[in-house]
Amino acid sequence: MRPEEFYHQFHVWLVANGQNYIFGLFIFIVGFWVIRLIKRRMRERMARNSVNSALRPFFQSLTVTALYVILILSVFKIIGFELTLFSTIIGAFSVAAGLALSGTFQNFAGGVLILLLKPFNISDYVVAQGQEGTVMSIQLFYTVLKTIDNRTIIIPNGKLFNEVIINVNREKTRRLDFELKLGYVVEVDKVKDIIYNAIKATPKIIPTPKPLVGVIALEIDGLRFTVRVWVKPDDYLTTKIFLQEKIVKDLRDADIQLPQHHVLPGT
């Protein structure tokens, strides 16, 4: 091709398409500036609204990436670039990635929802997935618990968020209750007085709501007493141990016979 023909064809192309490329470049520059402004404003607003620090980079990256993709596709559309094949490749890749990473995405979505809705926080004691312990860390894909006997449990967030979660520390108080079985020969009022005195002598029991002691069931082989008191969640286990030991000791000191299990012949 002679130089004259090349320059002529380039001139014709430039007249026909040059304004689209110039407009596309203008849109790209303006869009790039707007996205940077949105990124800065988004960072400030998330900090002001106390969005969880683990979620801020995710939301910011997701929003900015989506805006850049929209900007680039818009510029391609303006300059007349054909996107049919490009869109097909992206769609096929997205389907394949979605099928391969469906479990990962489920855990990721569960982590985002846990951090947003906050069914529990760090240092809460929770029961979930047949496990229980203190929440040590909430990550985007999993949550870490530490049990009372110092074991570390890692639970995927997808399963954790879709099942029942018991948050022991959500409320400021927790009811401590247990039952005690005695024979029909005991005096009910005397037993109740002994248990109430044991409750008064037990530290860390909250006076309100008032403790409750009484016969909850009449069974063939004896009376079943229930004991209900209120404590702070952190004091639950130590208070239960102290109170039960105190009641057993005081009943024995009062010559109230505790039930005994006899081993039957052949068992």
C-alpha positions as a Markdown table, in Angstrom:
| # | Residue | x | y | z |
|---|---|---|---|---|
| 1 | Met | 0.0 | 0.0 | 0.0 |
| 2 | Arg | 1.4 | 3.4 | -1.0 |
| 3 | Pro | 1.8 | 6.1 | 1.7 |
| 4 | Glu | -0.8 | 8.3 | 0.0 |
| 5 | Glu | -3.4 | 5.5 | 0.2 |
| 6 | Phe | -2.5 | 4.7 | 3.8 |
| 7 | Tyr | -2.9 | 8.4 | 4.9 |
| 8 | His | -6.1 | 8.7 | 2.9 |
| 9 | Gln | -7.6 | 5.6 | 4.6 |
| 10 | Phe | -6.4 | 6.8 | 8.1 |
| 11 | His | -7.9 | 10.2 | 7.5 |
| 12 | Val | -11.2 | 8.6 | 6.5 |
| 13 | Trp | -11.1 | 6.3 | 9.6 |
| 14 | Leu | -10.1 | 9.2 | 11.9 |
| 15 | Val | -13.0 | 11.4 | 10.6 |
| 16 | Ala | -15.5 | 8.5 | 11.1 |
| 17 | Asn | -14.2 | 7.2 | 14.5 |
| 18 | Gly | -11.9 | 9.7 | 16.0 |
| 19 | Gln | -14.6 | 11.5 | 18.0 |
| 20 | Asn | -15.7 | 8.2 | 19.6 |
| 21 | Tyr | -12.1 | 7.5 | 20.7 |
| 22 | Ile | -11.7 | 11.1 | 22.0 |
| 23 | Phe | -15.0 | 10.9 | 23.9 |
| 24 | Gly | -14.1 | 7.4 | 25.2 |
| 25 | Leu | -10.8 | 8.7 | 26.5 |
| 26 | Phe | -12.6 | 11.6 | 28.1 |
| 27 | Ile | -15.1 | 9.3 | 29.8 |
| 28 | Phe | -12.2 | 7.0 | 31.0 |
| 29 | Ile | -10.3 | 10.0 | 32.6 |
| 30 | Val | -13.4 | 11.4 | 34.3 |
| 31 | Gly | -14.6 | 7.9 | 35.4 |
| 32 | Phe | -11.2 | 7.1 | 36.8 |
| 33 | Trp | -11.2 | 10.3 | 38.9 |
| 34 | Val | -14.8 | 9.7 | 40.1 |
| 35 | Ile | -13.9 | 6.1 | 41.2 |
| 36 | Arg | -10.9 | 7.4 | 43.2 |
| 37 | Leu | -13.2 | 9.9 | 44.8 |
| 38 | Ile | -15.8 | 7.2 | 45.6 |
| 39 | Lys | -13.1 | 5.0 | 47.1 |
| 40 | Arg | -11.9 | 7.8 | 49.4 |
| 41 | Arg | -15.5 | 8.7 | 50.5 |
| 42 | Met | -16.4 | 5.1 | 51.0 |
| 43 | Arg | -13.3 | 4.6 | 53.3 |
| 44 | Glu | -14.3 | 7.6 | 55.4 |
| 45 | Arg | -18.0 | 6.6 | 55.6 |
| 46 | Met | -17.2 | 3.0 | 56.7 |
| 47 | Ala | -14.8 | 4.3 | 59.4 |
| 48 | Arg | -17.5 | 6.8 | 60.6 |
| 49 | Asn | -20.2 | 4.1 | 60.7 |
| 50 | Ser | -17.9 | 1.6 | 62.6 |
| 51 | Val | -18.1 | -1.0 | 59.9 |
| 52 | Asn | -16.1 | -4.1 | 61.0 |
| 53 | Ser | -12.4 | -3.6 | 60.1 |
| 54 | Ala | -12.3 | -7.1 | 58.5 |
| 55 | Leu | -15.1 | -6.1 | 56.0 |
| 56 | Arg | -13.8 | -2.7 | 55.0 |
| 57 | Pro | -11.1 | -3.9 | 52.5 |
| 58 | Phe | -13.6 | -6.4 | 51.0 |
| 59 | Phe | -16.4 | -3.9 | 50.4 |
| 60 | Gln | -14.0 | -1.3 | 49.1 |
| 61 | Ser | -12.2 | -3.7 | 46.8 |
| 62 | Leu | -15.5 | -5.2 | 45.5 |
| 63 | Thr | -17.1 | -1.8 | 44.8 |
| 64 | Val | -14.0 | -0.3 | 43.2 |
| 65 | Thr | -13.4 | -3.4 | 41.0 |
| 66 | Ala | -17.1 | -3.4 | 39.9 |
| 67 | Leu | -16.9 | 0.3 | 39.0 |
| 68 | Tyr | -13.7 | -0.2 | 37.0 |
| 69 | Val | -15.3 | -3.1 | 35.1 |
| 70 | Ile | -18.3 | -1.0 | 34.3 |
| 71 | Leu | -16.1 | 1.9 | 33.2 |
| 72 | Ile | -14.0 | -0.2 | 30.9 |
| 73 | Leu | -17.0 | -1.9 | 29.3 |
| 74 | Ser | -18.6 | 1.5 | 28.8 |
| 75 | Val | -15.5 | 2.9 | 27.1 |
| 76 | Phe | -15.3 | -0.2 | 24.9 |
| 77 | Lys | -19.0 | 0.4 | 24.0 |
| 78 | Ile | -18.4 | 4.0 | 23.1 |
| 79 | Ile | -15.4 | 3.3 | 20.8 |
| 80 | Gly | -17.3 | 0.5 | 19.1 |
| 81 | Phe | -15.3 | -2.5 | 20.4 |
| 82 | Glu | -17.1 | -5.8 | 19.9 |
| 83 | Leu | -17.7 | -7.4 | 23.3 |
| 84 | Thr | -19.6 | -10.6 | 22.4 |
| 85 | Leu | -16.7 | -13.0 | 22.5 |
| 86 | Phe | -15.3 | -11.3 | 25.5 |
| 87 | Ser | -18.6 | -11.6 | 27.4 |
| 88 | Thr | -18.9 | -15.2 | 26.5 |
| 89 | Ile | -15.5 | -16.1 | 27.9 |
| 90 | Ile | -16.1 | -14.2 | 31.1 |
| 91 | Gly | -19.5 | -15.9 | 31.5 |
| 92 | Ala | -18.0 | -19.4 | 31.0 |
| 93 | Phe | -15.2 | -18.7 | 33.4 |
| 94 | Ser | -17.6 | -17.4 | 36.1 |
| 95 | Val | -19.8 | -20.5 | 35.9 |
| 96 | Ala | -16.7 | -22.8 | 36.1 |
| 97 | Ala | -15.3 | -20.9 | 39.0 |
| 98 | Gly | -18.7 | -20.8 | 40.8 |
| 99 | Leu | -19.0 | -24.6 | 40.6 |
| 100 | Ala | -15.5 | -25.2 | 41.8 |
| 101 | Leu | -15.7 | -22.7 | 44.7 |
| 102 | Ser | -19.3 | -23.0 | 45.8 |
| 103 | Gly | -18.3 | -24.2 | 49.3 |
| 104 | Thr | -15.8 | -21.5 | 49.6 |
| 105 | Phe | -18.3 | -18.8 | 48.5 |
| 106 | Gln | -20.8 | -20.2 | 51.0 |
| 107 | Asn | -18.2 | -19.8 | 53.8 |
| 108 | Phe | -17.3 | -16.4 | 52.6 |
| 109 | Ala | -20.9 | -15.3 | 52.5 |
| 110 | Gly | -21.5 | -16.7 | 55.9 |
| 111 | Gly | -18.5 | -14.8 | 57.2 |
| 112 | Val | -19.7 | -11.5 | 55.7 |
| 113 | Leu | -23.2 | -12.0 | 57.3 |
| 114 | Ile | -21.7 | -12.9 | 60.7 |
| 115 | Leu | -19.6 | -9.8 | 60.7 |
| 116 | Leu | -22.5 | -7.6 | 59.5 |
| 117 | Leu | -25.3 | -9.0 | 61.7 |
| 118 | Lys | -23.1 | -9.9 | 64.7 |
| 119 | Pro | -24.9 | -12.9 | 66.2 |
| 120 | Phe | -21.8 | -13.1 | 68.4 |
| 121 | Asn | -18.7 | -11.1 | 69.1 |
| 122 | Ile | -15.1 | -11.8 | 70.1 |
| 123 | Ser | -15.0 | -13.2 | 73.7 |
| 124 | Asp | -18.6 | -14.4 | 73.6 |
| 125 | Tyr | -19.2 | -18.0 | 74.7 |
| 126 | Val | -21.2 | -19.8 | 72.1 |
| 127 | Val | -22.6 | -23.3 | 71.4 |
| 128 | Ala | -22.8 | -24.3 | 67.7 |
| 129 | Gln | -22.3 | -27.3 | 65.5 |
| 130 | Gly | -22.1 | -29.6 | 68.5 |
| 131 | Gln | -19.1 | -27.5 | 69.8 |
| 132 | Glu | -18.8 | -24.8 | 72.4 |
| 133 | Gly | -16.2 | -22.4 | 73.5 |
| 134 | Thr | -15.1 | -18.8 | 73.6 |
| 135 | Val | -14.9 | -16.9 | 70.3 |
| 136 | Met | -11.3 | -16.0 | 69.7 |
| 137 | Ser | -11.4 | -14.8 | 66.1 |
| 138 | Ile | -14.0 | -14.2 | 63.3 |
| 139 | Gln | -12.5 | -14.5 | 59.9 |
| 140 | Leu | -14.2 | -14.2 | 56.5 |
| 141 | Phe | -14.1 | -17.9 | 55.9 |
| 142 | Tyr | -14.1 | -19.5 | 59.4 |
| 143 | Thr | -14.5 | -18.7 | 63.1 |
| 144 | Val | -12.1 | -19.9 | 65.8 |
| 145 | Leu | -13.3 | -21.1 | 69.2 |
| 146 | Lys | -11.3 | -22.0 | 72.3 |
| 147 | Thr | -12.8 | -24.6 | 74.6 |
| 148 | Ile | -12.6 | -24.7 | 78.4 |
| 149 | Asp | -9.9 | -27.4 | 78.2 |
| 150 | Asn | -7.9 | -25.2 | 75.9 |
| 151 | Arg | -8.6 | -26.8 | 72.5 |
| 152 | Thr | -8.9 | -24.8 | 69.4 |
| 153 | Ile | -12.0 | -25.4 | 67.2 |
| 154 | Ile | -12.2 | -24.0 | 63.7 |
| 155 | Ile | -15.8 | -23.9 | 62.2 |
| 156 | Pro | -16.5 | -22.9 | 58.6 |
| 157 | Asn | -18.7 | -19.8 | 58.5 |
| 158 | Gly | -21.1 | -21.3 | 55.9 |
| 159 | Lys | -22.2 | -24.1 | 58.3 |
| 160 | Leu | -22.0 | -21.9 | 61.3 |
| 161 | Phe | -24.4 | -19.2 | 60.1 |
| 162 | Asn | -26.9 | -21.7 | 58.7 |
| 163 | Glu | -27.3 | -23.6 | 61.9 |
| 164 | Val | -28.6 | -22.8 | 65.4 |
| 165 | Ile | -26.1 | -20.6 | 67.4 |
| 166 | Ile | -26.5 | -20.3 | 71.2 |
| 167 | Asn | -24.8 | -17.1 | 72.5 |
| 168 | Val | -24.3 | -17.6 | 76.3 |
| 169 | Asn | -22.9 | -14.1 | 76.8 |
| 170 | Arg | -25.5 | -12.1 | 74.8 |
| 171 | Glu | -27.5 | -11.3 | 77.9 |
| 172 | Lys | -26.1 | -9.9 | 81.1 |
| 173 | Thr | -27.5 | -12.7 | 83.3 |
| 174 | Arg | -28.1 | -16.4 | 83.0 |
| 175 | Arg | -30.3 | -18.8 | 84.9 |
| 176 | Leu | -28.6 | -21.6 | 86.8 |
| 177 | Asp | -30.9 | -24.5 | 87.5 |
| 178 | Phe | -30.6 | -28.1 | 88.6 |
| 179 | Glu | -32.7 | -30.8 | 90.2 |
| 180 | Leu | -32.3 | -32.8 | 93.4 |
| 181 | Lys | -34.2 | -36.0 | 94.2 |
| 182 | Leu | -35.0 | -36.9 | 97.8 |
| 183 | Gly | -37.3 | -39.5 | 99.5 |
| 184 | Tyr | -40.9 | -38.9 | 100.6 |
| 185 | Val | -39.8 | -39.1 | 104.3 |
| 186 | Val | -38.1 | -35.7 | 104.1 |
| 187 | Glu | -39.8 | -32.5 | 105.4 |
| 188 | Val | -40.3 | -30.3 | 102.3 |
| 189 | Asp | -40.1 | -27.0 | 104.2 |
| 190 | Lys | -37.0 | -28.0 | 106.1 |
| 191 | Val | -35.2 | -29.0 | 102.8 |
| 192 | Lys | -36.3 | -25.7 | 101.2 |
| 193 | Asp | -34.9 | -23.7 | 104.1 |
| 194 | Ile | -31.6 | -25.5 | 103.9 |
| 195 | Ile | -31.3 | -24.9 | 100.2 |
| 196 | Tyr | -32.3 | -21.2 | 100.6 |
| 197 | Asn | -29.7 | -20.8 | 103.3 |
| 198 | Ala | -27.1 | -22.4 | 101.0 |
| 199 | Ile | -28.1 | -19.9 | 98.2 |
| 200 | Lys | -27.6 | -17.0 | 100.6 |
| 201 | Ala | -24.1 | -18.3 | 101.5 |
| 202 | Thr | -23.1 | -18.7 | 97.9 |
| 203 | Pro | -21.3 | -15.7 | 96.5 |
| 204 | Lys | -22.0 | -14.2 | 93.0 |
| 205 | Ile | -25.7 | -15.2 | 93.0 |
| 206 | Ile | -27.8 | -12.3 | 91.8 |
| 207 | Pro | -30.7 | -11.5 | 94.2 |
| 208 | Thr | -33.0 | -10.3 | 91.3 |
| 209 | Pro | -34.8 | -12.3 | 90.0 |
| 210 | Lys | -35.4 | -14.0 | 93.2 |
| 211 | Pro | -34.2 | -17.6 | 93.7 |
| 212 | Leu | -36.8 | -20.4 | 93.3 |
| 213 | Val | -36.8 | -23.7 | 95.3 |
| 214 | Gly | -39.6 | -26.2 | 95.2 |
| 215 | Val | -40.9 | -29.6 | 94.4 |
| 216 | Ile | -41.2 | -29.9 | 90.7 |
| 217 | Ala | -42.3 | -33.5 | 90.3 |
| 218 | Leu | -43.8 | -36.3 | 92.4 |
| 219 | Glu | -42.3 | -39.6 | 91.4 |
| 220 | Ile | -42.8 | -43.2 | 92.5 |
| 221 | Asp | -39.5 | -43.3 | 94.4 |
| 222 | Gly | -39.3 | -39.8 | 95.7 |
| 223 | Leu | -39.7 | -36.0 | 95.4 |
| 224 | Arg | -37.8 | -34.0 | 92.8 |
| 225 | Phe | -36.8 | -30.6 | 93.9 |
| 226 | Thr | -35.7 | -27.8 | 91.5 |
| 227 | Val | -33.3 | -25.1 | 92.3 |
| 228 | Arg | -33.2 | -21.9 | 90.1 |
| 229 | Val | -30.9 | -18.9 | 90.7 |
| 230 | Trp | -29.5 | -16.2 | 88.5 |
| 231 | Val | -25.8 | -15.4 | 87.9 |
| 232 | Lys | -23.6 | -13.6 | 85.5 |
| 233 | Pro | -22.6 | -15.8 | 82.5 |
| 234 | Asp | -18.9 | -15.8 | 83.5 |
| 235 | Asp | -19.7 | -17.0 | 87.0 |
| 236 | Tyr | -22.0 | -19.9 | 85.9 |
| 237 | Leu | -19.8 | -22.9 | 86.3 |
| 238 | Thr | -18.0 | -21.9 | 89.5 |
| 239 | Thr | -21.2 | -20.9 | 91.1 |
| 240 | Lys | -23.0 | -24.1 | 90.1 |
| 241 | Ile | -20.2 | -26.3 | 91.6 |
| 242 | Phe | -20.0 | -24.3 | 94.8 |
| 243 | Leu | -23.8 | -24.3 | 95.3 |
| 244 | Gln | -24.3 | -28.0 | 94.6 |
| 245 | Glu | -21.5 | -29.0 | 97.0 |
| 246 | Lys | -22.9 | -26.6 | 99.6 |
| 247 | Ile | -26.4 | -28.1 | 99.4 |
| 248 | Val | -25.1 | -31.7 | 99.6 |
| 249 | Lys | -23.0 | -30.8 | 102.7 |
| 250 | Asp | -25.8 | -28.9 | 104.5 |
| 251 | Leu | -28.3 | -31.7 | 103.8 |
| 252 | Arg | -26.0 | -34.3 | 105.3 |
| 253 | Asp | -25.2 | -32.1 | 108.3 |
| 254 | Ala | -29.0 | -31.9 | 108.9 |
| 255 | Asp | -29.2 | -35.7 | 108.9 |
| 256 | Ile | -31.3 | -35.7 | 105.7 |
| 257 | Gln | -30.5 | -38.9 | 103.9 |
| 258 | Leu | -29.6 | -38.5 | 100.2 |
| 259 | Pro | -30.8 | -41.1 | 97.7 |
| 260 | Gln | -28.5 | -44.1 | 97.1 |
| 261 | His | -28.4 | -46.3 | 94.0 |
| 262 | His | -28.3 | -50.0 | 94.9 |
| 263 | Val | -26.8 | -52.4 | 92.4 |
| 264 | Leu | -29.2 | -55.2 | 91.7 |
| 265 | Pro | -28.0 | -58.8 | 91.5 |
| 266 | Gly | -27.0 | -59.8 | 88.0 |
| 267 | Thr | -26.5 | -56.2 | 86.8 |
